[in-house]
Amino acid sequence: MKNNNLNITDDVLMAYLLGELANEHINEVELWLSLSDENSDYLDKLEKVWIESGKLNPKPVVVDIDNAWAKVENKIFKE
């Protein structure tokens, strides 16, 4: 990924993909994309990872809240 003195971060690119950028920032990203094929490839890979991560179906984690609070209190009052 070539930055070429533009402040294009992964956060900015994700906001671009989600349509959450103001026009001036959209123009900056599109300029950055036009500067090299490497930049376009990087955005494509980032988009693919984002799409694939949306397909994950994590199993719910069961948390014993009372036990967790007891452990926290124990650590607080132990010190």
N, C-alpha and C positions, 0 to 999 in steps of 0.2 A: 504494500500500500504506500503510495507516494503522497505525502502531505502537501508539498509545494506551497508552504507558508499559509495554508488555509487551516482553520481550526475545525477539521472534520474528524470527529471521534466516532467510536462505535455508537455512542448514545445519540449523536446527531443523525447517523445513518439509520438507526432504528426508528427514530422519530420521522425521518423521511419516508421510510417504508410504511409507516403507520399513517401517513398523511397528517402529521401533527406539527409541521414546520410552517412558519410564516413565509411569505413569498420571497423575502430577501434571503432567507436561509436555504430555501429550495434552489434559488439561483446559484448560491455558493456550492451546494452539493452537485448540481448539474454541471457547473464549471469544473469542479474537482473530477467528476466522472469523465468529462471530455479531455482531461489532461493526459490520461493514459489508459490503456487496456487493462493494466494491472489494477487500477482503481475500480473499473467496472467489474472485473472478475472478483475483486474483494467484496463488493456489494452483493453480487450474485451468490457468493458462498455464504455471506452473512444471512441473506434472505433464506437460503436453503436450510441453514441450521435453525433459524427461527421457525420456519414451517415445520420441520421435523420435531422440534421441541414441543410444538403444540399438539403433536400426536401422542406424547407421553401420557400415560395414565397411571400416576403414582398411587400406590396403595395408601389408604388412610392410616395415619399413625394414631394409635390409641394412647392417650396420655392420662395417667392417674394424677389428676390435678391436686388432690389432697396430699398425696405422697410427694409430689414435686414441691409444693409449698412447704411441707415439713422439712424437706432437705434444705431448702433455701433458708428457712428460719434457723435450722440447726447450724448452718454455716455462719449466719449473721451473729447469732448469740454465742457461738463458740469463740469468736475472736474478741 
